[in-house]
């Protein structure tokens, strides 16, 4: 018997009976948004945990030198045009002790500048004015060991890379919900274990697993909201939902860190925030869209009927047509994994371009996040300003995503962000307020761009490999986040270099996004064949492909909030 293609509908048409903004959708929206709040906390706590306070060589209290010689034992040095006490060297104590024993007066009987220097053989004395302790003061990660602080952050982002790759495949194969709670568990256990780190090496190793779980549950929650919510509610979720949840956690971080100035106590508070995950087990169901395209119709129907009950609407007696049932069952035998991405020239090209775009956005965003402690003399105020600016940035991203083409959304935010960041190094160093304002404006634009790239990518790839593709892009983005700490570290050699690199890369990304297809106002693709071609392959091919994908009664209902 010939199958009637006219009976097939897309997912939005199948679920239109639920409405667009009922109690079920609000529950999903809030639950997934709350699941992201700890991520905002975890994503930047390293700014305080690994902060480097002012420090200088320790001069032992039992050293046999007079007070006059003790006062000059730490030499002066000029850094960025400012004279200050040296952080990594001191006068040779043996020579100083000999002069002191002879009752010679420094800079009167002896030219102090001619005394040879030595390293900090007795360790360092760290300022306690801002921080009681950090991993830097705990394990003396300064001078020759200073590279270990940004290295720990880079190791964390290597964990994010590995976690994004594996969690994407787990999510697409075994389900969004199991992958979500698995990554939440990994994140919670790891950050709890990190509290008891006996050394930098163990801290960095555990930080790898914190990264593997943290960003992965962020991405999976984003995908779940994208798939479960209606088209217009999806736009709100992608900006005011998942990202605003992250902003709330980010804003809470400096407030908590202000009162808990010990790195281990701050980690305890971070681990405690994971308690928000517990009630989500009973609030977040599996993605019915994913179940449908895995051929698990009974489970998808049960969730949709439960959603209808919550929304107090009547579900249709027959949820799926015979044609839709046959199609879903046929797709059950099709196994999609990362090989699908490389087997299709179009999908591979889209993945490569999207990955480069994610690298660009992540370099700018995370480098600015990690630079917050250098933005103002008060690191807590700097971090709070960096967090607060994300709220209007996500609101602007919402308006852009709701009313503007994706090319404009992505290119405008990247271009303006790049310009503001480049302007920072052109301002004379004696004018302190203007660079801070420019850096905040740059962070504003990069935050909006960060929000847009998540939404844009989720609209390009089909349901069957969406989480895998997002995981690949997230994995590639770690190239940006792994290098971000060292981009900031370059300021030790040339203060303007980080801003030149971040700004130039952002402006280049503004033009790169035009290679991707426009997705504004179009239904989410469900299968590989429904994907749009990469720009430049010909409008005729795209039009033909779209026409072939449209069955006679293939409807997409745009719901109103």
C-alpha positions, 0 to 999 in steps of 0.5 A, a space after each residue: 500500500 502506498 504511503 500517504 505523505 500528506 499525513 506527515 507533520 513536523 514536531 511543532 504541528 504534532 505538539 501544537 495542541 499543548 499551546 505555547 506557554 502553559 504550565 508545562 512549558 513554564 516548568 521546563 523553562 524555569 527548571 532548565 534555567 535553574 540548572 544553569 545557575 551553578 554553572 555561572 558560579 563554577 565558570 568564573 570562581 577560578 578568578 578568585 581561587 587562583 588570584 595572585 595578590 602582591 607578594 615579595 621575597 620572605 626575609 627570615 625573622 631570624 636573619 642576623 641583619 639590622 632593621 636598616 638593612 632589612 628595609 632595603 633587602 627587597 630592591 625596587 623595580 619598574 613595572 609598566 612605568 611604576 616603581 614597586 618592590 620586587 616580587 621575585 628577587 632580593 639582595 643576597 642575604 649573605 652579603 647583606 648580613 656581612 655588611 650589617 655585622 660591620 655596622 655599615 649603613 646602606 646607601 651611605 657606606 655601601 651602594 645598595 644597587 651594586 649588591 648581587 641579587 638572589 631568588 626567593 630562597 625562603 619563600 614569599 610573603 603574600 599580601 593578605 589585604 584582599 585574599 586570606 588565601 588562594 591556590 597561588 599563596 597556598 603553593 607559591 605559584 609565583 615567579 618561575 611557577 607563575 605559569 601554573 595558574 593559567 595552566 590550571 585554567 587551560 587544563 580545566 578547558 581541556 576537560 571541557 573539550 573532552 566532556 563536550 565531545 563525549 557528552 554530545 554523543 552520549 546525549 544523542 545516543 542514550 538520551 538528553 536526560 541521562 546525559 544531563 544528570 550524569 554531567 551534573 553528578 561529575 561536576 558536583 563530585 569533582 568540585 567537592 573533591 577539589 576542596 581537599 586538594 593537597 597540591 597544585 597537581 591534584 587540584 589541576 587534575 580534578 579541575 579537568 573533571 570539573 570542566 568535563 561535567 560543567 560545560 556539558 550540562 550547560 550545553 545539554 540543558 540548552 539543547 533540551 530547552 531548544 527541543 521541548 519548547 515552542 519556536 517563540 518560547 525557544 527564543 526567550 529560553 535561549 536568552 532570558 532562560 539558560 543564559 540569564 540563569 548563568 548570569 545570576 550565578 555569575 553575579 552571585 559569585 563576587 558577592 559570595 567571594 567577598 565574604 569568603 576570602 579563603 579558596 577552600 571555603 569558596 569551593 565549599 560554597 560552590 559545591 553547595 550550590 549543586 543542591 539546586 540540581 536535586 529537585 530537577 530529577 522530578 521536574 525535567 523529562 526526556 526530550 519528546 522530540 528526541 524520543 520521537 526521532 529515536 522511534 520510541 513513540 510510546 515514551 514520547 506520547 506518555 510525556 506529551 499526554 502528561 504535558 497536556 494534563 499539566 496544561 489542562 488541555 485535551 490531547 488528541 486520541 491518536 497522537 501520531 498518524 500512521 505515516 509518522 509512526 512508520 517513519 519514526 520506527 524506520 528511523 529507530 534503526 538508523 544510528 547517528 554518531 559523529 561519523 555522520 558529520 564527516 560523511 556529509 560534505 555539507 554537514 562537515 563544512 557547516 561544522 568546521 565553520 561553526 567551530 571556528 565561530 565558536 573559537 572566536 567567540 570563546 576567545 573574546 568572552 573567556 579572556 575578558 572573564 579571566 581579565 576581570 581581576 585586572 580591570 579595577 583595583 577592587 577585583 570583587 567590583 570588577 567581577 560584579 560589573 562584568 557579571 551585571 553587564 551580561 543581563 542587558 547583553 542577554 536582553 539585547 540578544 533576545 531582541 536581536 534573535 526575535 526580530 533580526 536575521 542571524 547573520 546580522 545578530 552574529 556579525 554586529 555583536 562580534 564586530 562592535 565587540 572587537 572594535 571596543 576591545 581594540 580601542 582599550 589599548 589606545 587610551 593613555 594609561 593615566 586615564 583609568 575610567 575610559 579603558 574600564 568602560 570600553 572593556 565593559 562594552 566589549 564584554 557586553 557585545 561578546 556576551 550577546 555574541 556568545 548567546 547568539 552563537 548557541 542559538 544559531 548553531 542549534 538551528 543549523 543542525 538536525 535533531 538526530 545529531 544536534 547534541 553531537 554537533 553542538 558538542 563538536 563545536 563546544 569541543 573546538 571552542 575549547 581551543 579558544 578557552 584553553 588559550 584565553 588564560 595565556 592571552 591574558 598572561 601576555 600582558 606581562 610582556 606587552 600590556 596591549 597585546 591581549 587586547 590587540 589579539 582579542 579585538 582582531 580575532 572578533 572582527 575576523 569572526 564578524 565576517 566568518 559568520 556569513 558563510 553559514 546559512 540563514 536560519 531566521 524564521 525557519 523550522 528546526 531541521 529534524 533529519 540530515 536531509 532537511 539541513 540547509 546548504 552552506 552559503 555559496 553552494 547556490 540558491 537554486 540547490 537550496 531552494 530545491 532541497 527545501 522544496 523536496 523536504 516539504 510534504 503536502 501538509 507539512 506544517 509549522 505552527 508559530 505559536 504566540 507567547 
